[in-house]
Amino acid sequence: MEETPEGLATAAATREAAKRKRAELEAHGIIEDQPATKKPTVPAEAISHEVALPEGYNCDLDLQPELFGSVQQPRWTGTMAKKYPFKLDPFQSTSVACLERRESVLVAAHTSAGKTAVAEYAIAMAFRDNQKVIYTSPLKALSNQKFRELSDEFNEDVGLMTGDVSIRPNATCVVMTTEILRSMLYRGSEVLREVAWVIFDEVHYMQDRERGVVWEEAIIFLPKGIRMVFLSATLSNASEFAGWVCHLHQQPCHVVYTDFRPTPLQHYAFPTGGSGLYLIKDEQGNFKNENFSELRHVAFGIKDQDGNADGEKPAGAASARDGHDSGGRGRGRGGRGGRGGRGGRGQGGSTASDDVYKIVKLIKARSFQPVIVFSFNRRECENNALFMKGKDLNFNSQEEEECVETIFSQAMECLKEEDRSLNFIETLLPLLKRGIGVHHSGLLPILKEVIELLFQEQLIKCLFATETFAMGLNMPATTCVFTSMRKWDGESNRWVKSGEYIQMSGRAGRRGKDLRGVCIMMVDESMDAHQCKEIVTGKPSPLLSSFKLSYYTLLNLMRRMENTGQNMEYVIQHSFQQYQFERTLPEKQAEVSKLEEEAAGIALATEEEYMQYQQLKQDIARYETVMLSTIQQPSICLHFLRPGRLVRIREGHLDWGWGIVVSVMRKAVAVNAAIDTEDMGPASAYVLDLLLSCDAASVKAGKPMPMSKDGNAEMHILPVPMTLLSAISTLRINIPNDLRPPEARRATLLTLKELEKRYEHGLPRLDPVEDMRITEPAISSAVQRIEQLEKQLSTNEVFKAERDATRYRAFEKKAALTTQAERLKSSMKESQLVNFRAETKSRSQVLRKLGMIDEEGIVTLKGRAACEIDTADELLTTEMMFNGTFNGLDKHQLVSLVSCLVPGEKSQEQIQLTKQLAEPLSQLQQTARHIAETSQECKLDLDPDEYVESFKPFSMDITYHWSKGSTFGEICGMTDKFEGCVVREMRRLDELLKNLHLAAKVTNQLSMLAKNAWHMHPRLSIGAFITRFVDLLEHAAGHW
């Protein structure tokens, strides 16, 4: 596609055609740019500057103060390496001064504030001084965009290196993904000797759970002489990050921070199922509580008091986003058109797409376009865009429509003839002509390229996009719309974080074109004022370490550190997480001392008495557990569980106190009880309907909890598994026949309280031996032991204090202080270094057992092959290379099997593989199980079944047919995946095949190969192995 030299050339030609067409339209007065508004003045106090300095470092040595200023107040008065057509903002000028001092700098500012100007200046300095500079980005799409922009700016002396393409890798400035830089560092690339600057764009990606470790490793291993430029969204701990860089490289690292927005923002809320916009945050950052309360009252019938909703939704009120995921791509074969509905999410009434249409129509009426409509779901994104197809909504003039069609047609020429008639390509063009576009990771890459181009050229006025569009791509709009304020993060459907909202809303407001930007969020009744305010006025997220160990990292670090005297602890000690941990130690120690001093000042009982109290409680609980295992048997306790019987319920650490039996039911299947528990023997088949004392606020929130000391109690009937029964009283009370009226339940609560007052030492319980006729010796012994322990407990001062509320609160406070101090001490000992030391030991044992390192920890031939695998599971891939799994497979089977190793999209397809594919898959699964079982032997927490199932065969069938020569349309008709996802998986597969090719070449270059690695597989020579992959790569290149 476009990420090949041919594709980039085609895309460049398409952009040139767009510029020429636009120039023609402007010449005839058809398109008029919006008049540039006066650039806002940045107040001096809008920026902050600080610098982290190594101890004893003389920063101003040999620097003329009149030219460079001082390290605390840098300024540059010399000749600029790059001229700008505008006056630099204060944060940009300060950053430039830091660069001229040849010192690293972190620039943290809002989206579209102008951070790129700082990066361009560093590049211009490298050109001026005949040095090399590397520009890294987290996304290939962003790398491509920066490559185009920098090529235009610096006269083509710019290169590009991603996993897909390498263009002019020896250029003065090379744009690459951060993974490529890490690989260069691992391999000790000679290119790095000439590099003076490395620019890390979007460095806040370092906290990404999966990929963040790449940034940490790259920063740790960069040569000491290289200076760094970090570009980031606003951070709350920017100075901490700079301190880490300073600590690592023993060089100054400046922080230039600004939270100034060049174009101010107004934030509005739109009620789902309703109408109208409500201003909730003005340009000065003031949150409008009264407006949000009015929205909830008018749209949802909820009247807020002090930000807490206490009203009821009236009958007939619009449903809040019912059926969120009912629309979708569907399943089945026959291409995108035959995959089921893409409809709205509700059953009747206003759907989410209806609401989006209302907003877009309102935006068009008020001339708030261009607009980006953000969704956190790709299917929803497409649904909303396609919904506009049937509406009378057109943003473009006839001449602009013709321009769109010309650009689109020319771009599609890089596709094969049969691929140009794909269903979605034909569906998209009518929308694009009307100025409406779609952008998400499931689109064909060439479509994303064209849509980005049309949006930049203002030929798309309304773009439906996912979150990734805001992550790096510099394409602002006047307005941003959020179709939901919740997102699925892989674990839960949570509220959007304030840092995420800041990043995405920053796309609103074009500098120099808009007086202000507009953000519109769609909200339902589940969002209250507190939650809304937390999102729109919250502080930026801190940058946290996501350092972790992988086998790829471990093997490459072992290989890198051979004969250097360094080890894995060097890397862990220098990680950002370890730096953050060590930085908090003095503060934690001071807090521990303060807590211990405060606890010592509470003189109530001796430490021995308190310890005795805790021990007695634990011993009693242990013997009660012995009794309960028998008492909970239905054959023993059912006779006593009559209506009105008082029973005690305990759920883990939650003590529900005494409740009243209403009824007992036997359930054949698990019950959706209010209180969760695990299945535990015969008792789990029974459920007790109990009147329990609940905290009123928790009941109102829909999650009943035990009555708290300071809360209001209400009696409610809750279904409780019999397994939570902890005691049965001798007492029974009369309960009303009808417990639905609150007055009836309130009467039972008063009766229960009176009984608890009457029996000061606790309600009398059924004796397991005397009353329940249990004759087991273990139960008799437990009953006697409990009686003895309770007598000891009754004389304990702490126990006595339980009856004195004032004394007991003091005991509780002292216990809490002591516990908090112990917890802090424990956290001070649990450093990342300690945790990773054990993990490194276990992982090293796995590598040793698999033959990838020897007894001295030296990386073996097999391990060196694994060092080349960075796009898939390195252990499984290498094991399959060396155990003969690939032996005897033809190239179609081979590429199909390797596709299981590539991380891909989830699918609902039912996999039915032929024998020629099922057998290789079985071998893969056997190898994966062997690795997982070896890991378990080495004390790693890895479930064999989960590990084996993680290698999905969803792409085997389509990959097999692709290698056989099937058309792209035929392949897409065989799966329910997005077309762009299919392309992305094929590209990842291509990268993995290149990794395998490199691994084979590495092993072929070592003389021990024939003797040690392949002697057990004489039918497969290394030469044949390499030839097979070369042939496969050539086939892949020819097909695409």
N, C-alpha and C positions, 0 to 999 in steps of 0.2 A: 504494500500500500504506500502511503505517503512517506513512511519512515524508511524508505530506501532511497538511494541516490536518484533513481528515476522518478519515484513518487515525489520527492522534494522538488525536483525540477518541474514536474507537472504542477505542483501546488504553487511554486513561485510564478509560473506562467499564468496560473489562474488569478493570483493576486495582482499581477501586472495588468491583466485584462480588466479586473474590477476597478483598478485605479484609472485606467483609460476611460472606461465607461462612465465612471463617476465624474471625471473631468469634463466629459462631453455634456452630461446632465447639468453640471454646475455652470458651464459656459452658456447654456441656454436658459439659465435661471430656474431650472426645474427643482434642483435641490439647493437649499440654503442652510448653511451651518447656523446653529444658534449663536447669537452674538456672545462673545466672551464677556463674562462679568469681571468686575474688578477683583483682582486677587486679594483675598483677605490678608490683613496684616497679622503676623504671628507675634504675640506678645513675648517679650524676653523670658518671662517667668514660665512660659509654656514648655520650655525644655529644661532638662537637668543633665548635668555632666559630672561624672565621677570616674576615678581611675583606680584599678587594683595594681599595686606595685610590689615586686619581690623585695624581700628584706635586704636592705643595704644597697639597693640598686640606684645608681646615679643616672637619672633619666635625661638630665639637661646637659650632660657632658658633650662638648663639641657641637652644640646646637646654639645658633645665634638667637637670643631672645627677641630681637627686633623682627626676625623672620618667622620663628616658630612659636613664639610665646613661651609659656612654661608648661610643665606636665599637668599642672592643676588648671591652668587657663590657656589651653592651646589656641593658637591663631596662626593663620598663614597669610603673609603679606607679599610673598614672592609671586613669580609668574605661574599662572594656573596651567596644569597639564591638560586641562580640557576647558573649553569655553562653553558656557551655557547661554541659551537665548533668553534667559530669565534670571532674576536675582535669586540667589540661593536662600532658602529658609535658614534660620539660625541653627537648627539641628544639622542641616546639611553642611553649612560652613564649618561648624565645630568638628564634624566628622572628617571633612577634608583636611583640616588642620592636624588631626590625629594621624591621618594617613601620611601626610607629608613628613611627620616625625618618624615614619617607618615603625609605627606601633599599631598593634591589633586594636580593633574596635568592634563593639557590639552596638548596632543601631536598632533600637526598638521603637516602632511607631505604628500607627494605625494603617490599615490597608489604604492604598492610594495616596499616602502622605508624601511619597517621593523618595523612598529608600533606594530605588534603583539608581538614582543619580549618584549616590555614594559609591555603589558598585562600579558604575561606569567610570568614575574618577580613578578608582584603583586600577582598572584596566588601562586607562589612558596613561597612568604613571608607569605601568609595565611597558607599554609601547615606547614611552619617552626614554626609559632607562634601558631599553633592549633586554628586558627580562620576560619570563613567561608567567602567565597567570592562569589559574584554573577557576572556573565558575561551576559550582555544583548546585544541583536542584533535586528535589525529592521525587519529581514526576517526569516521565519521558515527554509528556505533552508540554510541560513547562520548559524542559530542555530544548525542545524543538522551537518553541516560541522565542526563547532567549537567543538561540543560535541565529534565527532570522533577524531579530532586532540588532544584535551585536554585529552581524555581518554587514548590515546596512550602515551601521555607525562607524565601523573600523575597517572599511574597505576590504572585506573578504578575508582578512588575515585571522579568521576565526574558525576553529574546528569543532566537531561534534562527536562525542563518543557515548553511545548508549548500548544496551544489550542487543539492539537491532541493527545499528548502523555505525560506521566509523568514517568520518569525513575530515580530511586534513588534520590528523591527530598530532602533527608536528607544528601546528600553527602557534602563533604567539599567545593567543587566548583560546583555550579549549573548554567548551561547555560539556559537562558530563553529569551523569547521575552520581549520587554519593556512593552507591555500591561499586561503581567503576573505580572511584578514587580509593576505596578501601582495598579493592583487589590489587591496584597498583602498589599500594603500601605493603601489602602482604608479599608481593613478588619482588619488592625492592627495585621498582622501575627506575631506570636511569633518567627518565624525563624529569623526575622530581628534583634532581640535582640543580636544574636550571630554573625551578619555580621560585618566584619571590613572594607571590600572594596567592592565597586560596580564599575564594568567596563562598560562604555557606549561605545559600538563599533558603528562606523558610526554616531556619534552624530549630524552631519550636517543634518540628517533626521529631526531634530527639526523644520526645516523650511518647511516641507511637509504640504501642505494645509489641508489635511484630518487628518493625524495622528500625526503631529508635536506637538500638545498640550499634547500628552501622555508623551513625554520627559520632557516638562516643569513641568507638574504636578508631575512626579516621582522625579525630582530634587528638587522641592519645598518641598515635604513632606518627603524626606529622613531624618531619625534621624540625629541630629547634630553630633553625634560621629562617623558616618560613613565617610570614606574618599573615594574620587571618582577618577577614571581614565577615561579621555575622549579621545577617539581616533577619529580623524577626518581627512578628506581631508584638503588641504590648505585653510585657511580662511583669509579674509582681515581684520576681526575685532575680532581676537582670544583674544586679551587683554580685549576687552569689555565683552566678554563672561566670562572670568575668573573673572573680576570685579563683575559681577552679582553673580557668585557662592560664591565669598568671601563675598559679601553683604548679601546673603541669610543665609549662615551657619556660618558667623563670624569665618572663618578659612582661612589660606593662600591658594591660588590657583596659581600654577605655569603655565606658558605657555612656552612650548618648541616647537619652530617652525623651520622648515627647508623647503626650496624649492629646495633642492638638489635632483637630480635624480640619483640613483645609476647606472642606465644604460641610457646614453644620447639618445635623440630621434632625428630622422630626419623626417621632415614632407614633403610629396609630394602631388601634386594635379594631378588628372587624369580627362581630359575633357570628359564629357558624349558624346557618339557618336564619339569620337576621338580615339587617341592612344598616348602612351608614358607617361612617368612620368616627372613632373616638380618639382624640389626642391624649396620649398617656404619658408622653415625655417630650418636653419642648426643646428648643435649640440650646437652652442654657443648662439642660440636664435635669430639670425639675420634673419629678414624677407626679402625675395628676391623679391623686387618689379619688377625688370626687368624680372625675370622668369615668374611671374604671368602675366605680360603684354604680354609676348611672347605667353603664353598659350592662352589667350583670342584672340590674333591676329591670331594665326595659326589655332586654333580649331573653333572659332566662327566668325572670320572676324571682330573683334572689336578692333579698335586701341585706346588705352588708352592715355589720356593726363592728367598728374598729378593725376592719379588714377581715373579719371572720364571717363566713356565710352562715346564716341561721334561718333562711327562708326555705320554703318548699316550692318546687317547680310546679306551676299551674298546669292543669289538664290542657292538652292541645298545644303546649309549647313545643317549639321545634326541637327535634332530637339532635343531640350533639354528636355529629360525625358517626352515626350508626354504621356498623358494618365496614369498618376501616379497610379491611383487606378482601372484601368480597369480589372486587373487580380484579382482573389480572389476565395474564397471558393464556391461561388455560393449558390444556395438554392435547396431545395427539399429533399426528403427522400431516404433512401437506403444506407446510410453510406457515408464515406468520398469520396469514389470512384465515387459516383454518384452526386456530388454536383457542377458540372460545372467546368469551366476552371480555371487553375492556371497559365495561360500563361503570356507572357510579357505585357508591358504596352504601347507599341507603335503600330501604324498601319503601318506596313512596316518599312523597314530600320532597324537600330540598336536598339534593345530593351535594357532596363536596365540590364536584365539578361545577354545579350551578353556582355555588358561592364564589368559586374562582372566577367564573364568567362575570358575575356581578362586579367583582373588584376590577378585573381587567377592563370592563366596559367603563367603569367609573374613572379609571386611570386615563383612558383614551379621551373621555369627555373633558377631563381637567388638564389634558396635555402633560401628564406626568411620565410619558414614555421618553426613552426606552425603559423597559421594566424587566427585571429578572424575577421569575416566580420559582422560589425554591421549594422542592419537595425532598423528603428523606427516603423516598422509595422510587425506584426507576419505573416500575409499572404505573404507579400513580402519576409520575411525571408525564409519561406518554399519554395516559388516559386523559389528563387535563388538557393537553395540547390537542389531541384528536377530538375532544369534546367541542373545541372551538371551530372545528371544520364545518359543523352543521349550524353555525351561528353567523349572523350578519355582522362580521367584524373584519375590517380590512384597514391595515395601517399604511399601506403603500399606494402610491399613485400608479397609473398605468405604465408610465415610463420606468418607474422603479421595479415594477413587476417584470418588465422586459429585461431589465438589467439583471435581476435575480435569475431569471431563466437562462440567460446567456452564461453567467458565471457557473451555475449549477451544471448545465449541459457540458461545458468545457471541462469541469472538474471530473465528471463521471467518465470522461474518455479514458482515464487511467485504469478503469475497471474493464474486465473482459465483457464482451458483447452480451453474453447470457446473464451476467451479474447485474447489468444495468436495469433489468426488468424485475429485480427483486421487489416483492410486494411493498415493503416499507419505503424503498426509494421512490416508487411511484406515488405512494401515499403522501410522502413528505413534501414533494415539490409544490402542490397547490397551497399548502400551509405557508411555505417559505415565500411564495409570491405575494401572499397577504401580509407578510411581515411578521410571521409567527414561526418560531423555531423550537427545537427540542435538543437538549444536550445532556447526555449521561454516559456512563462508562460502557453501557451495552450497545451503543451505536457503532456502526462501522467507522473505522478511523477516518476514512476519507469524508464521511458525512460530518463528523465532528470538526474536521479541518475547514470544510466549506461553511458550516454554521458559525464557527468562530470568525471567519473572514467576513461573512455577511453582517454579523453583529458589530464588528469593528467598523465596517463601512456604513453603519446606520441603515442598512437595508432590512435588518430584523429589528423590530421595535418591541416585541414581546417574546422573551425567551424563557421556556420552561426548562429548568435545570435542577440537577442534584447538587449536593454540598460540594462535590469536587470542583465545580466550576469556580468556587470562591477560594479554593486552596492554591493560590499561586498565579493563576491566569489573570493578567492585568487587563480586565475588560469591565470597567465600571458602567453603571447605568444611573438614571435619575431616581428610579424607584426599585425597591426590593420587597417582595411579598413572601411571607412564610405560610405555607398551607397547613402547617402543624407546628406546635411547639414541643412535640415529643419526638424522639428518635430511638430506633433500635440500635444498640451499640454492640450487639453480639451476645449480650448477657441479659439485658433487660430493656424494656421500653420506658426510657427515662425522659425527664425534662431536658431541654437543651441547656447546656451550661452557658454561663455568662460569657466566657472566653470564646465559645463557638459562635454565639450571637454577635459578639463584637467583630469577629473575623468576617462573618457573612454579611452583616449589615453594613460593613465598611465598603461594600460594592456600590452602595447608594451614594449618589452625589458625584458628578463629574467635575473635576477641578477646572476652573476657568470657563465652564459652560453653564453650570447650575448654581443658582443662588443658595439652594439647600437641597439636600437629599431627603427622600421620603422612605420610611420603612413601615410596612403594614403586616401585622401578624393576625392570623385567624385564630381565635380563641374560643373555647367552649366553656361550659359551666364548671368543669373540673379545675380550671385555673382561677385561683383567688388573687387578690391584690398583692399579698405578700410574695407569692411565687412569681408573679409578673414583674414586680419591682426588682426582685432578686436577679432576674434574667437581664432586664434592660438597663439596670443601673449597677449591676454587680461589677466587681473588680476583675481585671485580667487574671487568667489562671497562672499559677506558678509553673516554671519549667522543672519537671521532675525526671529523674533518671529512670530509664527502662532497661538498664543493663541486664543481660542474661547470658548464660552460656549455651552455645550450640556446638555440635561436633565440628561443624565447619570452622567456627571460631577457634575452638580448642586445637584442632589439628594445624591450622595455619599459624596460630600463635606458637605452638610447639616447634613447628618448622622454622618460623622466623627467629625464635629465641635460642636455637641450637648454637652452642659455643659462644653465647653472649653473656652467660652468667645470670641471665634473667629467667624468671619462671612465671607461671600463671598468676601468682600472688602479686607480681609487679603490676599486671594489668588491672586486677581487682582493686588493689590499693590506690590506683590512679583514676578509678572510675568516678563519675560525678556523684553517684549514690554514696560511695564511701566518703567522698569529700563532704557531702551534705551531712552524713552521720557524724563524722568527726567534728564538724563545725558546731553541732548541737551539744556536744559532751559537756563543755563548761556550764552551759545554761541548765542542762539536766542535773548536773551535780549540785548546782546552787539550789535548784528546786527541791532536790532530795533533802538537803540540809535544812531547808526551810520547813518542809513537811515534818521531818523528824523532831525538830525543835518545837513545832506547834503541838505535835502529838504528845511529847514529853510534858508539856505544860498542863495537860488534862489529867489530873491526879484523881482517879476513881478507884480502880482496882489494880492489883499488881499484874504484871505481865503473865505470871504463872497462872493466876486465876482466869485470865482471859484465854490463855492457851488451853487450860483445863476445860473451859466452857466449849470451845471449838471442838476439842477432842471428844467430849461427851456427846455433843450433838452428832458428830460423825459416826460414833459407835452405835448410838441409838438408831440412826438412819440405816446403818448396815444390817442390824438385826431385824429392823422392820422390813427390809427388803427380803430377808429370808422368810419371814412370816407371810408377806404379801404374795410370794410365789405360790403359796398354798391357798391363802384366803381368797384370792381372785379366781380360783377355780369355780366355774359356774355351778358344779354339782354341790359345792359347799356354801356359796354365798347367795345364790338366787333365792333361797328360802327366806332370807332376811331382808331382801330388797323390795319390800312392799311400799306402796305409796305412803308418803309421809316420813319414811325412815331418814334419819340424818346420816350423811356420809361425808367423808373428807376427800377432797380431790387435790392431787399434786401433779403438775406437768413440768417435769424437769426442775428448774429453779423457781418456777412459778407455783406459789401456794394459793389455791383458790379458796381455801378455808372450807367451812362446813356448808353443804348444800342439802337440798330436800329432794328425795326421789319422787318423781311424778309417774314414771312408767319405765319398763325394761323391754327392749325389743331385741330379737335375734335377727341379724343381717347376714345374708349369704355372701354379699360382696362388700367391698370397702365402702364405708360411709363418708360422705363429704361433711365431716363434723367440723364444728367451729374450732375445736382443739385438735391439732394434728398429733398423730403418734404413729409408731411403726407397728406392723403386724406382729403380735406376740402371743402365740398359742391359742388355746380354746377361748380365752377371755376376749380376744379381739373380735369374735363373732357376735358379741353383745354390745349394745349401746344403751346407756342410761339417759333418759330425759330428766334433767335435774334443774331445779330452781337454784341458781347461783347468784351470789352478790357480785355485781359487775360495776365497774367504773362507768358512770353515766356518759362521760365524754367519749370513751372508747366505743360504747354502743352506738352513739350517734355517728361516729366515724366509720362504722361498719366492721370494726375489729374488736369484739368484746375482750376486755382484759380484767384481771382480778381487781377488786376494790382497793384503791390506794388510801393511805392514811389521811390525806388532805382532800380527797375527792368526794363527790356525791355518789352514794350507793343506790343501785336499782336492781331489783330481782328480775331475772330473765330466764326463760327456759332454754337451755342449750343441750345439744346432743353430745354426750361425752363417752368415749370408749371405756369399757370396763377396766382396761389395763391401767387407767389412771386412778383407780380406786386405791386410797392409801389407808383408810380406816372406816369402820362401821360403828355407829353409836348404838347404845342400848335404847335411845330415845326415838319415839315416833310422835309426830304431831298431826293434827287434823288440817287438811288443806282444802280450800274451796273447790267445788266441782268445776267452776269456770274460772280459769286463771288468765283469761284474756284482758279483763279490765285492770288497769294499773293499780286501782285501789285494792284489788284482791291480792296482787303480788306484794304490794306495800305492807299489807297486814302480815304476810308470812315473814317478811324481813323484820318487822317489829318483834314477832314471836321468837325468831332466831336470836336476835340481840338480847332479849330478856333471858333466854336460856344460857347464853354465854356469860351474862352478868351473874346469874345464880350459881353457876359452877365455875368458881374462880380458878380452880386448878385444871380446867379443861373439861369438856363434855365426857361423860362416862362412855367407855368403849366396850364392845362385845369382847369377852375373853375367848381367845381361840380355843382354849382347852375346856373351860367350864361351860361356856355358852354355845360354842360352835361344834363341840365334840370332836375336835381334831386330836388324834392320838399319836401323831408322829413324834418321836423323841426330839428331833431337831426343832420342832415348833415349841414344844414344852420348854426346852432349854433356852430358846430365844426369848420366850415370854418371861422366864425367870431373870434372864440377863438384863432385859429392858427394865424390869422393875428395880433391879439393883442400880442401874445407871441413872434412872429417873430420881431415885432417892439421893444419889450423889449430886445430881444436877440441882435439886431443890435447895441445897445448902450453898450453892455457888453465888458469889456476889453479883456477877454479871446477870445470872438468871433472875435473881431477885430484882435487879434493876429493870427487868422487862415490865414489871408491874408498876414502875414509877416512870411516867412518861418523860419527865425532865431528866432524870438520871439516864434513862435508856437512850435519849437523843445524844447525850454527851458520849455514851459508850459507842453509839453508831458513828459519831463524828470521829472519835479516836480510831475506831476500826477502819473507817474510810481513809483517814490520813495515812495510817500504817500501810494499808493495802496499796494506796497510790504511790507511796514511797518505794515499796517493794517492786511494784510494776515498773517504775522508772529505773530502778537498779537493774532489773532484768533486761529492759530495753537497751541499756547502756552496754550490756555484755553481748547482745545479739547483733553484732555488726554484720554487714554484707560480707566482710572478709571471712568471718567464722562460718557463715552459711555456705558461701561458695567454696570454701576450702573442702568441706565434706562432699559437695557436689562434684567438684573437680576430681577428687579421689575416686568417686564411684564411676564417673564417666571415663576416667583414664583406665580403670579396670575393664570396662566394656571394650574400649579400643584395644587393650592388650589381649583380651580373649578373642577378639575378632582379627587379630594379627595386623592391626594398623599402626601400632607402636611396639617397640621391643621392651625388654625388662628395664632398660636404662631410660626409657621415655623418648627414644629417638624414633622419629617418624619413618616407617618402613615404606617399601615400594607401594604396597597396597594403600597405605595412608596417604602417600603423595598423590595417588590417583584420586582419592577422596577429596583432597585439597582443591581439586579443579571443579568440584560439583557445588555450585552455589545457587542453583535454581530449583532444587528438589532435595528430598531426603538423602543426604550424602552417604549414610551408612547402608541403606537398602540398595541404592543405586550401585555402589561399589561392590557390595556383596554379590549382586546379580552379575556384575561384570566378571567377577573372579570365580563364581561357583558354577559357571556354565549355563546359567539360565538362558542366555542369548544364543547358546549353541544350537544350531539346527533350525533357527527361525529364519524365514525369508524376510526381506526388508519390510513387507507390509505387516507381518505379524510383529516384527521388532518395533516399528514405530507405534503400532497400536498398543503394545504392552508398555512401552515407555510413557505413553500418555497417562497411564495410571499414576505415575510419579509426579505429574504436574498438578499443582494446586488449581482447582477449577471451581466453577459455579455449581451450586446445588441444583439438582434436577429431580423431577417427579416421575421420570421415565422408568418403566419396568424393563430391566436389562435382561435380554435373552441372547446369550452369546453362542456362537457356533463352537464346535469342538476345537477347531484350530486356534481359537482365541481363548476358550475356557481353560485349556490345559496350561498355556503359559501364565495365565492369571493365577491358577492354582499354585504354580511354582513360586510366583511372586509372594503370594500369601504365606506359603510355608517359610520362605526366607524372612519375611517380616515377623512371623511368629517366633522364629529362632532368635532374632535380634531382641524382641521384647522380652522373651524368657531370659536371655542373657542379661538384659538390663535389670530384671527383677533379682537375679542371682547376685548382682552387684549393688543391691539395696537402693535402686532407683524406683520411684513410684511411677510405673508405666504398666497400664492394663493391656495385656496381649490382645484381647478381643477388640478393644477400642483402637489400638495401634493398627491392627490388620484392617479394620473397617475404614480407617482414615484414607486408605488408598482406593478411591472410588473408580469403578470401571465405566462411568457414565460416558466417557469420550472414546472408549475403545472402538465402538462400532463406527462412529462417524470418522475417526482417524483412519481406520482401516479402509473405508471407502474413499476418503480423501487421497490416501496414498495410491489407491487403484485408479484415480483419475476422475472421480465424480465431480460434478460442478458444485460450486458454492451453494447455489439454490437447492440442489438435491440434498446436500449435507444439512442445510438449515431446516429442510422439511423433515429430517429424521430426529429432530430434537426440539425441546421446548425452551432452549436457551436463546438469549438475545444474540443477534448476528455478530455484534461487536465482541461479545464474550467468546464466541467460537473463534474469531480471529485472534483474540488475545491469548487463548489457550494454545492455538497453533503456533503463535510466536514464542510463547514460553517453551513449547515443545521443541521448537527450532533452537532456542538458546540451550536447552538441556542436551540436545544432540551435539551441539558445538562443545559443550562441557565434556561430554563423553568422548568426543573426538580428541580434545586436548588431553584428557586423562589417558587415553590409549597412546597418544604420542609421548606423554611423559614416561609411561612405563616402557615404551619401546626404546627410549633413549638410555635406559639403564641396563647394564650388562647382566644383572642378576635375574632379569625377567624370565628368560627361557628356562632357567634352572629351578626357580622358586615359585613363580606365579602361575605358570600355565602347564607345568609338567603333567598335571592330572587331566588335562583336556587337550590331548595331542591333535584332536581333529580340528581345533580352532587355533590357527596361528595368529600372532599379533598382526602380521601383515594383512591377513584376511579380515581381521577385526576392524582395522583402520579403513581398509578399502570399503567395507560394508557401510561404515558411517559416512565416508566421503561420498559414496554413491547415493546414500540417503539424503545427505545435505544438498547434493546437486539436484536430486529429484524434487526436494522441497522448494529450492530456489526456482526451478523451472515451472513448478505448479503455480507459485504465487507471482 
